Amino acid sequence: QVQLVESGGGLVQAGGSLRLSCAASGRTLENYVVGWFRQVPGKERQAVGRIVWSTAITYYADSVKGRFTISRDFAKNIIYLQLNSLKPEDTGVYYCAALVPGRPKYDYWGQGTQVTVSS
């Protein structure tokens, strides 16, 4: 079992920055993929990006490329999502999730953290 807890959300003006954290516990994330997602009420959950824990290789949605960065602290078992140049359309609840190697979908989810970008 993996427990994930997000933090770092808040209210920020357009153009500003935030750093979200996803603290993992329960077991090592070796070989896991950790993804970041966001959701706005009434809309489908959108994948923001993901990181392969063991290699730190990252992938990003086109809408956030060049503005968001995913990284991980190996020693602390924390995954970060740095959000720069924020836009009002980045508003939503941000979730991290862990994908078990070989599984078809993310099995473990955090509770989410709200990001609100004002114009």
Secondary structure, DSSP 8 states (H G I E B T S, - for coil): --EEEEE--EEEETT--EEEEEEEESS--TT-EEEEEEE-TTS--EEEEEEETTT--EEE-TTTTTTEEEEEETTTTEEEEEE-S--GGG-EEEEEEEE-TT-SS--EE---EEEEEE-
